[in-house]
Amino acid sequence: QVQLVESGGGVVQPGGSLRLSCAASGFTFSSYGFHWVRQSPGKGLEWVAFIRFDGSATCYADSVKGRFTISRDNSKNTLYLQMNSLRDEDTAVYYCAKEGVDYWGQGTLVTVSP
Amino acid sequence: DIVMTQTPLSSPVTLGQPASISCRSSQSLVHSDGNTYLSWLQQRPGQPPRLLIYKISNRFSGVPDRFSGSGAGTDFTLKISRVEAEDVGVYYCTQATQFPYTFGQGTKLEIK
């Protein structure tokens, strides 16, 4: 069955960096694009970034452009989100979601706090 | 960016009764390929979102047939024919016609 498992969340100071991972199994990872979507505590969903199946193209929300980088390693069935210059407003649960938003991981919490 | 507006934001419903959520987009969601990439997600308390409906009216695998989607262009509706206790949660519409992908504010479904 399709499984997406995020990891790498934690507490980081403003201006710091963090790298999230999303390990996929149960399907052909290299055939699909992926999203990162975040949800601030008690708030709605915000799309963050997308990467094509082969990594040849990426797209970002304006709120993270220039600070976050989405990437993937198809040999490891893993999606990544490198987050730099973190701000208070980046505090959220970060979900990876398969193209079509048909499958989601359980999420990993990122807290940006002094 | 395409703005997605949901109404109502809160919906108290009696068990066994129908429920309906509306979603309006700020511009047409018809893609150049002819498809309309409007989906509905359910998020139960403490859980990640789950896909219910894609391309306006297609139920995703395992979704009960009491859920249905309809609409066209800029106006869309999610209907639950008979609400069950497990349907409690927040429902989001989302568009994948154009980047950046955007979500509605969410509609909280609760039992009266």
HADDOCK unambig.tbl for C-alpha pairs under 7 A between the chains (distance, minus, plus):
assign (segid A and resid 44 and name CA) (segid B and resid 105 and name CA) 5.91 0.50 0.50
assign (segid A and resid 44 and name CA) (segid B and resid 106 and name CA) 6.49 0.50 0.50
assign (segid A and resid 45 and name CA) (segid B and resid 103 and name CA) 6.43 0.50 0.50
assign (segid A and resid 46 and name CA) (segid B and resid 103 and name CA) 6.92 0.50 0.50
assign (segid A and resid 47 and name CA) (segid B and resid 101 and name CA) 6.09 0.50 0.50
assign (segid A and resid 47 and name CA) (segid B and resid 102 and name CA) 6.48 0.50 0.50
assign (segid A and resid 61 and name CA) (segid B and resid 100 and name CA) 6.14 0.50 0.50
assign (segid A and resid 101 and name CA) (segid B and resid 51 and name CA) 6.73 0.50 0.50
assign (segid A and resid 102 and name CA) (segid B and resid 51 and name CA) 5.33 0.50 0.50
assign (segid A and resid 104 and name CA) (segid B and resid 48 and name CA) 6.73 0.50 0.50
assign (segid A and resid 104 and name CA) (segid B and resid 49 and name CA) 6.84 0.50 0.50
assign (segid A and resid 105 and name CA) (segid B and resid 48 and name CA) 6.96 0.50 0.50
assign (segid A and resid 106 and name CA) (segid B and resid 48 and name CA) 5.56 0.50 0.50
